Amino acid sequence: MVDSQLKEKVSFSRDTLDVYGDAHPKALLRSIYEEGDYLKSLESEHIVSSDQFNRNTLLQLFRLAAKYESNPERFSTPLKGKILISAFYEPSTRTRLSFESAWHRLGGDIMSITDRATTGIAKGESLSDVAEMFNNYGDCVVLRDSNESSVQEMMSSLRIPIINAGNGIDEHPTQALADLYTIFKWKPELLITPEKKIKIGIIGIPNKMRTVRSLLKLFTFFPDIFEEVVIIHDGTNESIFEKKQLEQLQNSGLNIKITTQFNRTLPTLDVIYINAIAWVGNDYESFGERFVMNNQSPLKKEAIILHPLARGEELETSLDETSHNWYFAQARGAVFLRMALLTCMCQRMERVMDVI
């Protein structure tokens, strides 16, 4: 039902663009027929990996996010009376504040933990016991931890839903959701005329960078919109994919190309997704010293740049005032995407569906 009615729902004009060149979310809102049943699968669900989604659920989630972003003042109380436990045991600015902003905008209350040293974990308390306590104190947990197994350990005891907000080098599914939401806001017609495919370059290491890993998994649900997915790396790693990681992408129908030719590839790309930071143990490591983008980079006139942020020298501020800058819109849109996801997980969809 979702795909068959798309063409009847969309029209595009210059007034769908705001002053920053960011496609107005209403254009995306009009491009997807509302079918809330797909979102019911998210009720009380733990969100751990990009693998657990499907195409129709993603489209409906993006539609709800666009509804929030189009008229944020209209939706201020869906989570009234609900409490979020925001547990960030690894440094974070955007992800933590984005989740907390989303929850506040929906009318809920928040308890934050920003340092494991202030918790019972510092005394040797197990994560499963912490989870038992969380069951009594809140309605949803957002967890970031450098330990890849932490989310799974807590899930064994949790009776409230948990969101993986980044676990080591494993995954960061809500960042990937926000990234794909941004691509569809930039070009909603991809859902109407997929023959107008785009070519995207991913600058990063899929088996080291959780944002890249999760985003590539989401791409497998939309192979029809990509002419080519180009993985650009610096050639210093023996392998940039884990076992079966590349196979999963190719089996979905994605056309994957791998290259170390940075400047030669840039002029061919419609979207450039750049990330240079990965977790290695309990520290960060940079994989992108060779790849620096600025306002002199050989980009297509219409090309956009995405970055999960925080950035380093790989993305110069000279691009901030250009039309290529979609990384700030990407960060803004993440709030509304997370609002949509949290509403569904906390079983409050009925308060926002069918509201224009």
Summary of the structure (lengths in Angstrom):
residues: 356
radius of gyration: 19.7
end to end distance: 19.9
largest distance: 59.3
contacts: 1181
relative contact order: 0.16
helix: 42%
strand: 17%
